[in-house]
Amino acid sequence: MLDVVRLRVLLAVARRGSLTAAAKELHYSQPSVSHHLARLEAETGAKLVQRAGRGIRLTEAGRLLADRAADIIGRLDDAAEELASHVGLRSGRVRLAAFPSALGTFVPKTAMRLALDHPGLRLEITETEPPEALRLLRAGRVDVAVMFRYDDTAPEDNGIQMIHLLDDPSYLIHTGPQGELTELAEHAETAWIGGCDRCRLHLLDICAKAGFAPRITFTSDDIVAVQALVAAGMGITVLPGLALRAHRHPDVSADLIPGSTRHVHAAVHGDPPHPPATQALLSALRESL
């Protein structure tokens, strides 16, 4: 049977890329990390790591085992947290992954409400975009993933429940008078500024529906930088409402784009009833909108 401690060591090495960094993360000595890896290789009969310059990297077998270890350890941690939750949410933790504009708007209110209602429950937050948030949720490394998607008719992932939180409309960001937007096609020759990967794909999609391909001259996932570039006359862009709530440059105008909405959800594993800590977090999210 594989040893859980040694699996945790392998995961730390996979994350950090060196024995020294893994030892520091785990609060072990470097020889102890080397010992655990050697024992794990003996147990599995496979070469799991190899030298790569001054560091080390996982072999194909090592990567395979590390991926499985992430799932296994995530589930073990979940079980431990659920047991802690059942003592009345007086202790333990609950883990949340969320995208940046959610973290800049309603997630801080969620954290405050959760601390008020359950002061013994520790909230851990990871900033990440939706694809990575779902991967963390499937691996058991977070309990709730706040994510968005533009197509609300897409089928649900197997084993994942999507709980609708809000609809987030899109806005054209420009320097002209407020209410200037009539048709996107009027800006076919204008320079555009692109956002994060998913938002940029959405920009391409809505412009395609308007009959043109936008001339993207600059790309950044920093909403402060994007709005500053618009204010400086470098182009126009499209931003979701949550991004504008998180930061609004005083020298830009924002016009609603009809029919362009992203749908924000809280994703959790499985059907209700959820573990008490997860349910407490979901309640706090709803109450913070």
N, C-alpha and C positions, 0 to 999 in steps of 0.2 A: 504494500500500500504506500502511495506517495505521501511524503511528510509535508504538512501544510506550511510549516515554518520555512522549509527549503523552497517551496513554491513561492512564498513571499519574497525570498531572497532573489530568486530568478526574475520575478516581476520588477524588483527594484533595479537589478542590473539592466533589464530591458529598457526601463525608463531613463536611467542615468548614463548608461554607456560606459561605465567604468566601475571597478571594484571599490575604489576610494569613495566615489560619490554615493554608491549604493550603501556602503558601510555607514557613511555619514547620515543618510536618510533613515536607516534602520537603527542607528545608535549601536552598531556592532563594530568590532575591530575588523580590519581588512583580512587578517588571517582567518577570522571566523566566517566571513563571507566566502572566501576561497574554499574553506572546509565544507560548508554547506553545499556549494556548487559541485565539488568533487563527489560528495556522498550522493547527491541527486543524479549525477551522471552514472554512478555505480548502480543506483537503484533502477534507472531506466535502461541502462546498457547503451546509451546514445551520447554522442558528443554534442553538448548543448551550447558551448561558447567557444570562440576562437579569438586570437589576438588580432587587433586592427590598429596598427600604429602604436600610440601610447595607451589606447583604450582597448576595449574588447567589444565584440558584437556577437549576437546570437546566430547560431547556425540555423538551417531550415528546421531541423528538429526542435531546436531551442525556441524558435518563434512559434511553432505549432503548440508546444507545451505552454509557453507563456500566454498565448491566447486562451487556451483552455483554463489555465490557472486563474486568469482574470475573472472568468465566469464563476469558477468554483469558489474563489475567495470572496467575490462579490456576494454570492448567495450565503456563504457562511456569515459574513458581516451583517447581511440583511436579517438572518435568523437571530443573531445576537441582539441587534437593535430592536427587533420586534418583541423579544422577550423583555428587554429593558422598557419598551413602551407599555407593556401590559402591567407594569407596576404603577400605572397612573400618570405616565408622561412626566414623572418627577426627575428622570435622568435620561441619558442616551442622546442620540443625535438623529437628525434628518437631513438629507442631502438634496440640494437643488441645483440644477443646471439651467441657465437662462442666457438669452442673447443680449447684446449690449444695451439696446434701447429699453428693454424690459427692466434691466438692472438700473437704468437711469430714471425710471419712473415709478412703477408700482411695487417692484420687489423690495426696496427699502421699507415701504409701508408694511409690506408683508412681514418682514423681519421684526419690526417694532411690535406688530400685533401678536406675533407668535411669542415673542419674549414676554409680553404683558400677560397673555393667557396661560403660557406654559414656561415659566422662568427657568425650570430645570432642563428644558429641552434645548440642545445645542444645534443651531442651524449652520450648515456648511454650504457655501455657495461657490459654484464654478461658472466662469464666464465662457461661453462657447456658442457657436452657431448650431442651428437645428440638426444637421446630419450627425455631428459629433455628439450632441446631447442625446440623440436616440441611441447611438452606439454605447454611450456610457450607461444609459438606462437598461439596455439589453444585457450588458455585462454585469449589472447589479452594482455599479459604482455610484449611481445616484438613485434617489427614490422618486423624484419628480423632475421632469424635463419640460420647461416652458419653451415652446417653439412656435413657429409660424409656418404657414404655407399659403400659397395664393389660390390653389385649386381645392376648394372645400368639398368637392365630390370625389376626391381620391380615396381609394379603399384604405381601411385601417391596416396597420401592420399586425401580423399574427401575434397574439398575446399582449398587444399594447392597446390601452384604452385612451382615447382622446377626449378630454373634457374641455368644452368650449369656454373660453374666458372673455374674449371681446373681438370685435371686428375693427380693423385698423385701416382707415382709408389712406390713399396716396395723394400727394400734393405736388404740383409743379412749383419749383423754387426758382425765382427770377428776381430781377431788380426793377421791373416795370411797375406800373400802378396795380394795386390790389384789384382782382377781378378782371385782369387782362385776358386770361385764358378763354379762348373760344374753341379752337380746334388744335390738337397737337400737331396736325399736319402743317400748320402755319410756321412751325419751328423746324421744319425739315432741313433747312440750311444753317441752323444755329449750332454753335459748338455745345456739346453736352459733357457733363461730368458724371462719371459712373461711380457707383457705390460698391458694396460687398458683392461677392459672386452671385448670390441669390437675388439681390436687389438689382444687379446689373442685368441678369437674365429677365427679370420682370420689366425693366426699362426697354430692353430689346423687344419683348413681346408686345407691350402696349404701343410702341412706335410702329411695329410691323402691322398691327391691326389698324393703325392710322395711315398706313400705306408708304412708310419710309423706314430707312435704317438710320439711326442717329449717328452723327459724327462725334464719337467719344474722343475727346482730346486729353482727358486726365481721369485717373481712377484712384479713389481712396475710400477706405471703409471708416474713416474718421469723420463723423458728421460735423464736427467743428470746422475742420479743414475744408470740407466740401462747401459749407455755407460761406466760409470766408472767401473762397475762390469765386463763388457766384457773386458775392457782394463786390468783389474786385473787377467784375465784368468779364471773367474768364469763361463763362458759359452758363448754362442752366442745368437743372437736375430734377430728379424725382425723389422725394423722401416720404416715408410713412409718417403718420400722425404721431406715433410714440417718439420717433426721433426728434420731431419738432417740440414735443413736450419736454424732452430731456435737454434740448438746447435750441434756442431760436436766435439767430443773428438779427440785430436790430435793423439792418439795412437790406433785408430781403423780403419779398412778398411770397405768399403761399396761396395758391389757388387749387381748390379741390378738383381732382380728376374723376369724373363720374365713372362708375363701374370698375374702379381699380382699387381693390381691397385685399388686404392680407388677413388671414384668420389666425388668431392667437389661441393656442391650446395649452393645457397642462396634460402631459402624457405620463401615464403610470402603467405599471405592470399589472395585467390581469383585471378581473372584474371585481366589483365591491363584494364583500366589505374589505376595505384596505386596512393595513396595519394602523393602529391609532396615531402614531407619529406622522405617517403619510396623510391620513385624513385630516389631522390638525393643520398641516401645511396647506392642503387643498382649501380648507375653510378659510385660512388666513389670506390666501391668494384671492379668493372670491370677494372677501370683505374689503380688500385693499384697492379694488378697481374703482 
